[in-house]
Amino acid sequence: MPFIQINQDSFYYEVHGQGKPVVLAHGLGGNHASWYKQVAVLASAYQVITFDHRGFGNSTDQAGLGRSGFVSDLLALLDHLQLPKVALVGQSMGGGTAIQFASQYPERVAGLVIADSLHGLQESSEVAAIMDKARADTAHLDQLQRVLGEAFRQANPEQGLLYRQFNSFNRTDRSNLSGEYAATKVDPATLGKLGFAVMFLAGQDDILFPIEAIRLVQEQVDGSFIVEFDACGHSAFFEKPVEFNDSLLSFLQMAGLAPSAAAHSNSAGYIHP
């Protein structure tokens, strides 16, 4: 199993495929395995790197850093793999990792995808009002109610079970996640000035990060894009993988990361080579 040692902690990662590098940063309820609906598609044309944040999956957090170690861990991984520049895809908690890394090391970022997340970003008074209500309204809900849309849960009970199983391998959850991504949050307006393309992906039924808040933040990021998924909750990558993958593949090419081979999702109408 591939690990790097970061002081007293073991940090787990995987590399799939060949081509321009794309790094996938998972959310609070997941780990590297959560991306199984993305890896096979992306790895046909890109080098795909998944990892476990410290305290999640196969990675340890003996130091007890929590989020405070996320950015430096990612930097250590990219240095270990000798990757000078990558596309970053961060989902929910992983969005905070990607956003803070991109703001601190913009020269290492070829493109930034913020999926179902506003973590690590400054909130205007208008955004804060929406988010404060969302935080209060969802505080009592269990993990599945928070991260998967109601319609998806009812139609796909086996997928809900699988999501729970992913989560069961984590030592960390929202009750004991510690630390902060960085001392200060990132001004959204600065993201559009750092020299890389930015795209927001969001479910219109997300109760953790309401679409109204994400739209307001996206408007502050000059030159950014937003793709919204209808009938979709907080986990677009899991609930709408075909649409998510299509959007991601289009963004990567738009950002100048040419695929090493023909790349497509499993959408109806596509013909596999």
Short mmCIF file of the C-alpha atoms (twelve columns), coordinates in Angstrom:
data_MODEL
# 
_entry.id   MODEL 
# 
loop_
_atom_site.group_PDB 
_atom_site.id 
_atom_site.type_symbol 
_atom_site.label_atom_id 
_atom_site.label_alt_id 
_atom_site.label_comp_id 
_atom_site.label_asym_id 
_atom_site.label_seq_id 
_atom_site.Cartn_x 
_atom_site.Cartn_y 
_atom_site.Cartn_z 
_atom_site.pdbx_PDB_model_num 
ATOM 1   C CA . MET A 1   0.000   0.000  0.000   1 
ATOM 2   C CA . PRO A 2   1.460   3.406  -0.947  1 
ATOM 3   C CA . PHE A 3   2.165   5.672  2.020   1 
ATOM 4   C CA . ILE A 4   4.374   8.624  2.704   1 
ATOM 5   C CA . GLN A 5   5.605   9.335  6.200   1 
ATOM 6   C CA . ILE A 6   4.837   12.825 7.506   1 
ATOM 7   C CA . ASN A 7   6.578   13.115 10.860  1 
ATOM 8   C CA . GLN A 8   4.900   10.454 13.019  1 
ATOM 9   C CA . ASP A 9   1.955   9.964  10.668  1 
ATOM 10  C CA . SER A 10  1.346   7.714  7.663   1 
ATOM 11  C CA . PHE A 11  -0.409  9.346  4.728   1 
ATOM 12  C CA . TYR A 12  -2.150  7.070  2.232   1 
ATOM 13  C CA . TYR A 13  -2.532  7.770  -1.498  1 
ATOM 14  C CA . GLU A 14  -3.201  6.029  -4.796  1 
ATOM 15  C CA . VAL A 15  -2.204  6.833  -8.394  1 
ATOM 16  C CA . HIS A 16  -4.254  5.629  -11.356 1 
ATOM 17  C CA . GLY A 17  -3.754  6.137  -15.092 1 
ATOM 18  C CA . GLN A 18  -1.370  8.325  -17.048 1 
ATOM 19  C CA . GLY A 19  -1.467  11.864 -18.347 1 
ATOM 20  C CA . LYS A 20  -1.947  15.288 -16.819 1 
ATOM 21  C CA . PRO A 21  -2.372  14.948 -13.033 1 
ATOM 22  C CA . VAL A 22  -5.744  15.431 -11.345 1 
ATOM 23  C CA . VAL A 23  -5.986  15.258 -7.541  1 
ATOM 24  C CA . LEU A 24  -9.289  14.340 -5.859  1 
ATOM 25  C CA . ALA A 25  -9.775  15.505 -2.250  1 
ATOM 26  C CA . HIS A 26  -12.642 13.746 -0.438  1 
ATOM 27  C CA . GLY A 27  -15.228 15.070 1.996   1 
ATOM 28  C CA . LEU A 28  -15.860 14.491 5.686   1 
ATOM 29  C CA . GLY A 29  -17.940 11.349 5.218   1 
ATOM 30  C CA . GLY A 30  -15.556 9.728  2.765   1 
ATOM 31  C CA . ASN A 31  -12.009 8.708  1.963   1 
ATOM 32  C CA . HIS A 32  -10.066 7.694  -1.156  1 
ATOM 33  C CA . ALA A 33  -12.587 4.919  -1.926  1 
ATOM 34  C CA . SER A 34  -15.445 7.399  -2.239  1 
ATOM 35  C CA . TRP A 35  -14.224 8.374  -5.723  1 
ATOM 36  C CA . TYR A 36  -14.840 4.957  -7.292  1 
ATOM 37  C CA . LYS A 37  -17.391 6.465  -9.685  1 
ATOM 38  C CA . GLN A 38  -14.778 8.968  -10.937 1 
ATOM 39  C CA . VAL A 39  -11.451 7.128  -10.968 1 
ATOM 40  C CA . ALA A 40  -12.121 4.639  -13.756 1 
ATOM 41  C CA . VAL A 41  -13.506 7.343  -16.054 1 
ATOM 42  C CA . LEU A 42  -10.801 9.939  -15.399 1 
ATOM 43  C CA . ALA A 43  -7.912  7.472  -15.387 1 
ATOM 44  C CA . SER A 44  -8.582  6.557  -19.009 1 
ATOM 45  C CA . ALA A 45  -7.099  9.916  -19.981 1 
ATOM 46  C CA . TYR A 46  -5.443  11.458 -16.907 1 
ATOM 47  C CA . GLN A 47  -3.203  10.568 -13.998 1 
ATOM 48  C CA . VAL A 48  -5.633  10.457 -11.090 1 
ATOM 49  C CA . ILE A 49  -4.393  10.830 -7.523  1 
ATOM 50  C CA . THR A 50  -6.653  10.022 -4.589  1 
ATOM 51  C CA . PHE A 51  -5.674  10.145 -0.935  1 
ATOM 52  C CA . ASP A 52  -6.990  9.904  2.608   1 
ATOM 53  C CA . HIS A 53  -6.923  13.094 4.637   1 
ATOM 54  C CA . ARG A 54  -5.165  12.561 7.957   1 
ATOM 55  C CA . GLY A 55  -7.471  10.719 10.341  1 
ATOM 56  C CA . PHE A 56  -9.504  9.260  7.472   1 
ATOM 57  C CA . GLY A 57  -9.303  5.864  5.785   1 
ATOM 58  C CA . ASN A 58  -5.756  4.521  5.910   1 
ATOM 59  C CA . SER A 59  -4.108  7.768  7.038   1 
ATOM 60  C CA . THR A 60  -3.250  8.404  10.667  1 
ATOM 61  C CA . ASP A 61  -3.308  11.613 12.682  1 
ATOM 62  C CA . GLN A 62  -1.176  10.845 15.695  1 
ATOM 63  C CA . ALA A 63  -0.234  14.533 15.810  1 
ATOM 64  C CA . GLY A 64  -3.909  15.502 16.214  1 
ATOM 65  C CA . LEU A 65  -3.644  18.281 13.640  1 
ATOM 66  C CA . GLY A 66  -6.919  17.634 11.839  1 
ATOM 67  C CA . ARG A 67  -7.626  20.296 9.248   1 
ATOM 68  C CA . SER A 68  -4.522  22.214 10.302  1 
ATOM 69  C CA . GLY A 69  -2.419  19.573 8.553   1 
ATOM 70  C CA . PHE A 70  -4.472  19.162 5.372   1 
ATOM 71  C CA . VAL A 71  -2.688  21.728 3.187   1 
ATOM 72  C CA . SER A 72  0.838   20.770 4.242   1 
ATOM 73  C CA . ASP A 73  -0.028  17.091 3.750   1 
ATOM 74  C CA . LEU A 74  -1.158  17.776 0.193   1 
ATOM 75  C CA . LEU A 75  2.012   19.739 -0.487  1 
ATOM 76  C CA . ALA A 76  4.095   16.841 0.841   1 
ATOM 77  C CA . LEU A 77  2.225   14.422 -1.435  1 
ATOM 78  C CA . LEU A 78  2.738   16.508 -4.566  1 
ATOM 79  C CA . ASP A 79  6.426   16.953 -3.743  1 
ATOM 80  C CA . HIS A 80  6.772   13.212 -3.152  1 
ATOM 81  C CA . LEU A 81  5.169   12.466 -6.532  1 
ATOM 82  C CA . GLN A 82  7.259   15.216 -8.165  1 
ATOM 83  C CA . LEU A 83  4.190   16.939 -9.574  1 
ATOM 84  C CA . PRO A 84  4.902   20.640 -10.135 1 
ATOM 85  C CA . LYS A 85  1.325   21.502 -11.149 1 
ATOM 86  C CA . VAL A 86  -1.995  19.661 -10.822 1 
ATOM 87  C CA . ALA A 87  -5.720  20.154 -11.250 1 
ATOM 88  C CA . LEU A 88  -7.436  20.063 -7.854  1 
ATOM 89  C CA . VAL A 89  -10.944 18.728 -7.261  1 
ATOM 90  C CA . GLY A 90  -12.183 19.217 -3.709  1 
ATOM 91  C CA . GLN A 91  -15.520 17.919 -2.452  1 
ATOM 92  C CA . SER A 92  -17.064 19.442 0.704   1 
ATOM 93  C CA . MET A 93  -14.320 19.199 3.367   1 
ATOM 94  C CA . GLY A 94  -11.831 18.497 0.589   1 
ATOM 95  C CA . GLY A 95  -12.982 21.714 -1.039  1 
ATOM 96  C CA . GLY A 96  -11.477 23.590 1.888   1 
ATOM 97  C CA . THR A 97  -8.206  21.736 1.390   1 
ATOM 98  C CA . ALA A 98  -8.159  22.540 -2.321  1 
ATOM 99  C CA . ILE A 99  -9.161  26.188 -1.864  1 
ATOM 100 C CA . GLN A 100 -6.558  26.889 0.791   1 
ATOM 101 C CA . PHE A 101 -3.836  25.020 -1.101  1 
ATOM 102 C CA . ALA A 102 -4.658  26.913 -4.298  1 
ATOM 103 C CA . SER A 103 -4.524  30.269 -2.523  1 
ATOM 104 C CA . GLN A 104 -1.201  29.471 -0.830  1 
ATOM 105 C CA . TYR A 105 0.499   27.715 -3.759  1 
ATOM 106 C CA . PRO A 106 -1.172  29.048 -6.926  1 
ATOM 107 C CA . GLU A 107 1.891   28.160 -9.006  1 
ATOM 108 C CA . ARG A 108 1.155   24.477 -8.276  1 
ATOM 109 C CA . VAL A 109 -2.454  24.630 -9.535  1 
ATOM 110 C CA . ALA A 110 -3.585  24.178 -13.145 1 
ATOM 111 C CA . GLY A 111 -7.302  24.348 -12.337 1 
ATOM 112 C CA . LEU A 112 -9.570  24.318 -9.291  1 
ATOM 113 C CA . VAL A 113 -12.920 22.542 -8.975  1 
ATOM 114 C CA . ILE A 114 -14.940 23.325 -5.851  1 
ATOM 115 C CA . ALA A 115 -17.620 20.676 -5.445  1 
ATOM 116 C CA . ASP A 116 -20.453 21.110 -2.937  1 
ATOM 117 C CA . SER A 117 -18.349 23.365 -0.755  1 
ATOM 118 C CA . LEU A 118 -17.584 26.834 0.533   1 
ATOM 119 C CA . HIS A 119 -15.153 25.635 3.215   1 
ATOM 120 C CA . GLY A 120 -12.146 27.853 3.740   1 
ATOM 121 C CA . LEU A 121 -13.789 30.877 2.081   1 
ATOM 122 C CA . GLN A 122 -14.778 34.166 3.644   1 
ATOM 123 C CA . GLU A 123 -18.542 34.652 3.846   1 
ATOM 124 C CA . SER A 124 -20.153 37.982 3.036   1 
ATOM 125 C CA . SER A 125 -23.019 39.043 5.311   1 
ATOM 126 C CA . GLU A 126 -25.527 37.783 2.732   1 
ATOM 127 C CA . VAL A 127 -23.788 34.424 2.362   1 
ATOM 128 C CA . ALA A 128 -23.305 34.115 6.134   1 
ATOM 129 C CA . ALA A 129 -27.034 34.609 6.736   1 
ATOM 130 C CA . ILE A 130 -27.851 31.727 4.371   1 
ATOM 131 C CA . MET A 131 -25.116 29.503 5.776   1 
ATOM 132 C CA . ASP A 132 -25.937 30.207 9.433   1 
ATOM 133 C CA . LYS A 133 -29.511 29.095 8.811   1 
ATOM 134 C CA . ALA A 134 -28.302 25.977 6.970   1 
ATOM 135 C CA . ARG A 135 -25.917 25.112 9.798   1 
ATOM 136 C CA . ALA A 136 -28.713 25.456 12.365  1 
ATOM 137 C CA . ASP A 137 -31.237 23.517 10.280  1 
ATOM 138 C CA . THR A 138 -28.896 20.561 9.678   1 
ATOM 139 C CA . ALA A 139 -27.152 20.297 13.048  1 
ATOM 140 C CA . HIS A 140 -29.467 17.557 14.314  1 
ATOM 141 C CA . LEU A 141 -29.418 15.404 11.164  1 
ATOM 142 C CA . ASP A 142 -27.442 12.192 10.801  1 
ATOM 143 C CA . GLN A 143 -24.674 11.824 8.231   1 
ATOM 144 C CA . LEU A 144 -26.753 10.331 5.428   1 
ATOM 145 C CA . GLN A 145 -29.504 12.928 5.807   1 
ATOM 146 C CA . ARG A 146 -26.892 15.643 5.539   1 
ATOM 147 C CA . VAL A 147 -24.850 14.395 2.606   1 
ATOM 148 C CA . LEU A 148 -27.296 12.581 0.321   1 
ATOM 149 C CA . GLY A 149 -30.444 14.112 -1.139  1 
ATOM 150 C CA . GLU A 150 -33.744 12.731 0.109   1 
ATOM 151 C CA . ALA A 151 -34.890 11.603 -3.335  1 
ATOM 152 C CA . PHE A 152 -31.582 9.804  -3.931  1 
ATOM 153 C CA . ARG A 153 -31.712 8.044  -0.544  1 
ATOM 154 C CA . GLN A 154 -35.231 6.787  -1.150  1 
ATOM 155 C CA . ALA A 155 -34.503 5.583  -4.684  1 
ATOM 156 C CA . ASN A 156 -31.095 4.065  -3.897  1 
ATOM 157 C CA . PRO A 157 -31.039 2.525  -0.408  1 
ATOM 158 C CA . GLU A 158 -28.107 0.278  -1.335  1 
ATOM 159 C CA . GLN A 159 -26.050 3.342  -2.283  1 
ATOM 160 C CA . GLY A 160 -26.827 4.857  1.094   1 
ATOM 161 C CA . LEU A 161 -25.576 1.678  2.748   1 
ATOM 162 C CA . LEU A 162 -22.381 1.823  0.697   1 
ATOM 163 C CA . TYR A 163 -21.838 5.444  1.716   1 
ATOM 164 C CA . ARG A 164 -22.162 4.440  5.376   1 
ATOM 165 C CA . GLN A 165 -19.651 1.665  4.836   1 
ATOM 166 C CA . PHE A 166 -17.093 4.092  3.410   1 
ATOM 167 C CA . ASN A 167 -17.595 6.314  6.428   1 
ATOM 168 C CA . SER A 168 -17.118 3.433  8.868   1 
ATOM 169 C CA . PHE A 169 -13.392 3.216  8.063   1 
ATOM 170 C CA . ASN A 170 -12.729 6.769  9.236   1 
ATOM 171 C CA . ARG A 171 -11.410 7.586  12.695  1 
ATOM 172 C CA . THR A 172 -12.609 11.155 12.268  1 
ATOM 173 C CA . ASP A 173 -16.127 12.504 11.884  1 
ATOM 174 C CA . ARG A 174 -17.800 15.857 12.448  1 
ATOM 175 C CA . SER A 175 -17.909 15.249 16.219  1 
ATOM 176 C CA . ASN A 176 -14.119 15.104 16.583  1 
ATOM 177 C CA . LEU A 177 -12.671 16.883 13.533  1 
ATOM 178 C CA . SER A 178 -10.193 19.424 14.858  1 
ATOM 179 C CA . GLY A 179 -8.023  22.241 13.546  1 
ATOM 180 C CA . GLU A 180 -8.516  24.892 10.889  1 
ATOM 181 C CA . TYR A 181 -7.408  24.888 7.249   1 
ATOM 182 C CA . ALA A 182 -5.475  28.126 7.770   1 
ATOM 183 C CA . ALA A 183 -5.292  31.114 10.095  1 
ATOM 184 C CA . THR A 184 -7.394  33.214 7.719   1 
ATOM 185 C CA . LYS A 185 -10.089 32.309 5.227   1 
ATOM 186 C CA . VAL A 186 -9.725  33.069 1.533   1 
ATOM 187 C CA . ASP A 187 -11.467 36.048 -0.034  1 
ATOM 188 C CA . PRO A 188 -13.425 34.552 -2.973  1 
ATOM 189 C CA . ALA A 189 -12.507 37.532 -5.151  1 
ATOM 190 C CA . THR A 190 -8.828  36.561 -4.975  1 
ATOM 191 C CA . LEU A 191 -9.449  33.117 -6.502  1 
ATOM 192 C CA . GLY A 192 -10.223 34.661 -9.867  1 
ATOM 193 C CA . LYS A 193 -6.890  36.491 -9.886  1 
ATOM 194 C CA . LEU A 194 -4.477  33.624 -9.247  1 
ATOM 195 C CA . GLY A 195 -3.959  32.459 -12.820 1 
ATOM 196 C CA . PHE A 196 -5.997  29.256 -13.008 1 
ATOM 197 C CA . ALA A 197 -9.553  28.387 -14.028 1 
ATOM 198 C CA . VAL A 198 -12.156 27.840 -11.304 1 
ATOM 199 C CA . MET A 199 -15.399 25.855 -11.495 1 
ATOM 200 C CA . PHE A 200 -18.099 25.295 -8.876  1 
ATOM 201 C CA . LEU A 201 -20.167 22.092 -8.970  1 
ATOM 202 C CA . ALA A 202 -23.275 22.009 -6.807  1 
ATOM 203 C CA . GLY A 203 -26.515 20.132 -6.214  1 
ATOM 204 C CA . GLN A 204 -29.609 22.312 -6.233  1 
ATOM 205 C CA . ASP A 205 -31.027 20.409 -3.240  1 
ATOM 206 C CA . ASP A 206 -27.883 20.626 -1.093  1 
ATOM 207 C CA . ILE A 207 -28.972 21.422 2.469   1 
ATOM 208 C CA . LEU A 208 -25.444 21.891 3.842   1 
ATOM 209 C CA . PHE A 209 -24.346 24.456 1.252   1 
ATOM 210 C CA . PRO A 210 -27.536 25.898 -0.240  1 
ATOM 211 C CA . ILE A 211 -27.303 26.684 -3.923  1 
ATOM 212 C CA . GLU A 212 -28.201 30.323 -3.241  1 
ATOM 213 C CA . ALA A 213 -25.019 30.733 -1.175  1 
ATOM 214 C CA . ILE A 214 -22.831 29.006 -3.754  1 
ATOM 215 C CA . ARG A 215 -24.235 31.202 -6.531  1 
ATOM 216 C CA . LEU A 216 -23.428 34.336 -4.539  1 
ATOM 217 C CA . VAL A 217 -19.849 33.212 -3.919  1 
ATOM 218 C CA . GLN A 218 -19.318 32.107 -7.515  1 
ATOM 219 C CA . GLU A 219 -20.330 35.575 -8.692  1 
ATOM 220 C CA . GLN A 220 -17.413 36.972 -6.690  1 
ATOM 221 C CA . VAL A 221 -14.849 34.800 -8.529  1 
ATOM 222 C CA . ASP A 222 -14.128 36.522 -11.836 1 
ATOM 223 C CA . GLY A 223 -14.050 34.172 -14.811 1 
ATOM 224 C CA . SER A 224 -15.339 31.185 -12.840 1 
ATOM 225 C CA . PHE A 225 -18.024 28.744 -13.915 1 
ATOM 226 C CA . ILE A 226 -20.844 27.019 -12.085 1 
ATOM 227 C CA . VAL A 227 -22.595 23.778 -12.997 1 
ATOM 228 C CA . GLU A 228 -25.746 22.918 -11.076 1 
ATOM 229 C CA . PHE A 229 -27.323 19.470 -10.816 1 
ATOM 230 C CA . ASP A 230 -31.068 19.267 -10.341 1 
ATOM 231 C CA . ALA A 231 -32.644 16.733 -7.975  1 
ATOM 232 C CA . CYS A 232 -29.255 16.420 -6.263  1 
ATOM 233 C CA . GLY A 233 -28.150 16.879 -2.683  1 
ATOM 234 C CA . HIS A 234 -24.744 17.518 -1.146  1 
ATOM 235 C CA . SER A 235 -22.803 14.732 -2.877  1 
ATOM 236 C CA . ALA A 236 -23.037 15.434 -6.603  1 
ATOM 237 C CA . PHE A 237 -20.054 13.172 -7.342  1 
ATOM 238 C CA . PHE A 238 -21.986 10.262 -5.802  1 
ATOM 239 C CA . GLU A 239 -25.585 11.126 -6.693  1 
ATOM 240 C CA . LYS A 240 -24.989 12.386 -10.252 1 
ATOM 241 C CA . PRO A 241 -21.676 10.780 -11.263 1 
ATOM 242 C CA . VAL A 242 -22.272 10.831 -15.027 1 
ATOM 243 C CA . GLU A 243 -23.086 14.528 -15.087 1 
ATOM 244 C CA . PHE A 244 -20.323 15.265 -12.580 1 
ATOM 245 C CA . ASN A 245 -17.743 13.405 -14.657 1 
ATOM 246 C CA . ASP A 246 -18.858 15.049 -17.900 1 
ATOM 247 C CA . SER A 247 -18.551 18.487 -16.312 1 
ATOM 248 C CA . LEU A 248 -15.140 17.691 -14.870 1 
ATOM 249 C CA . LEU A 249 -13.782 16.316 -18.151 1 
ATOM 250 C CA . SER A 250 -14.978 19.400 -20.022 1 
ATOM 251 C CA . PHE A 251 -13.419 21.690 -17.433 1 
ATOM 252 C CA . LEU A 252 -10.058 19.933 -17.554 1 
ATOM 253 C CA . GLN A 253 -9.804  20.404 -21.299 1 
ATOM 254 C CA . MET A 254 -10.974 24.002 -21.044 1 
ATOM 255 C CA . ALA A 255 -8.276  24.582 -18.418 1 
ATOM 256 C CA . GLY A 256 -5.647  23.345 -20.880 1 
ATOM 257 C CA . LEU A 257 -5.191  19.833 -19.516 1 
ATOM 258 C CA . ALA A 258 -5.456  17.826 -22.693 1 
ATOM 259 C CA . PRO A 259 -6.417  14.159 -22.202 1 
ATOM 260 C CA . SER A 260 -3.872  11.497 -23.089 1 
ATOM 261 C CA . ALA A 261 -6.630  9.464  -24.780 1 
ATOM 262 C CA . ALA A 262 -10.305 9.802  -25.626 1 
ATOM 263 C CA . ALA A 263 -12.135 10.553 -22.405 1 
ATOM 264 C CA . HIS A 264 -15.844 10.333 -21.756 1 
ATOM 265 C CA . SER A 265 -18.328 9.360  -19.114 1 
ATOM 266 C CA . ASN A 266 -20.771 6.508  -19.439 1 
ATOM 267 C CA . SER A 267 -23.552 8.850  -20.608 1 
ATOM 268 C CA . ALA A 268 -26.056 7.417  -23.027 1 
ATOM 269 C CA . GLY A 269 -24.911 8.205  -26.543 1 
ATOM 270 C CA . TYR A 270 -21.213 7.772  -25.881 1 
ATOM 271 C CA . ILE A 271 -19.496 4.822  -27.527 1 
ATOM 272 C CA . HIS A 272 -16.662 3.253  -25.602 1 
ATOM 273 C CA . PRO A 273 -13.507 2.710  -27.706 1 
# 
